[in-house]
Amino acid sequence: MDVKKDFPIFKYQKSLVYLDSAATSHKPICVINTLKDFYSKYYATVHRGAYKLSDEATKYYNESRKKIAQFINASDEEIIFTSGTTDSINLVARSLAKDYIRKDDEIIVSEMEHHSNLVPWQMVAKEKKAKLKIIPMNKKGELILDHYKKILSDKTKIVAVAHIANTTGTINDIKNIIDLAHKKNALVLIDGAQSIAHLKVDVRKIDADFYAFSGHKMYGPTGVGVLYGKKNVLEKMPPIKGGGDMIDSVELFFSTYQKPPVRFEAGTSMIAQVIGLKKAVEYIEKIGLEKILFYENELRIFLEKKLKEIEEITIIGNADNKSSLVSFYLKDIHPLDIALFLDTKNIAVRSGHMCAQPTMRKFNISSALRVSFGIYNTKKDIDIFVEELKKIIMKLK
């Protein structure tokens, strides 16, 4: 896949080997130009101005919502713009905490969750005196669904699970997870931060009640995210932020609110970022998610084969269904030391607990190294990385 030329970062950083796309992805020139053009030629507030420039900006903004909805097979009224996945999950958690979740109700999350899909639910459970239950992982990094079936009950109000684990790359069987929860009349939120740019998401097909993702991990701008919510679910949820645009009518002592999604979008929108995200979606669609999935899977298999030849390395998680990232650790060498040495060669990888400390503890470690791919990576990148990694191991042994 020859798309590196589409990303200006590699023009200015010619020796860069960027292997941290699970943290954030680089931006193609078409997205950068879209932001530049909007700010230069069309910028105005949306939904407010009674003038042509505002009408034009509003048109682009609304078209973006429609395009992003089509991308995941939703309707545009089910797409809420947020600042990112974390914001999306917190929106659901805080709104459901108002009336839906009550004392002794149950919330289910998994052992592999990013902190963003764990901490908000811990907060809600503590505040509402609800019970937090955990789906454990096995040694392969897969969720133990038999245990999940046992902890599901009539008291379960919501299940919140990652589509793809940000540490092991495990692709969870979310359709099965969702179907089982719905049999108990529980809602399901899927954290799609690691999946949205790597595999096809159809929210209708999987029947998710909520699906959250970020723009910056899918070649789009920072500062914009998406929360998909089923229309009939969103209509029952109270807003958590008050301000302009989300209101229907305001009196001195009470207010009424707009219908979703605007009800959840108080204040001035992240207009340019939303429009930039549309262009990122179009860029992904032009390449094709099936092609992306196949290509990135080839890269992962190529990397894992090389890493398994290095006896000092232990790969975290060997699930049967994995995505485009690999985490590992080395005996007696701290991940941060490896990452810092690699940085001297302009090789970027992630080191640390990756905002998933419970997962690290599951594997009896405190931190790890993670290599994660984007569509701009190549086997040459992997060869350079592995060659330098071997040199570092020899130096630090």
Secondary structure, 3 states (H helix, E strand, C coil): CCCHHHCCHHHHCCCCEECECCCCCCCCHHHHHHHHHHHHHHCCCCCCCCCHHHHHHHHHHHHHHHHHHHHCCCCHHHEEEECCHHHHHHHHHHHHHHHCCCCCCEEEEECCCCHHHCHHHHHHHHHHCCEEEEECECCCCCECHHHHHHHCCCCEEEEEEECECCCCCEECCHHHHHHHHHHCCCEEEEECCCCCCCCCCCHHHHCCCEEEEECHHHCCCCCCEEEEECHHHHCCCCCCCCCCCCEEEECCCCEEECCCCHHHCCCCCCHHHHHHHHHHHHHHHHHCHHHHHHHHHHHHHHHHHHHCCCCCEEECCCCCCECCEEEEEECCECHHHHHHHHHCCCEECEEECCCCHHHHHHCCCCCEEEEECCCCCCHHHHHHHHHHHHHHHHHHC
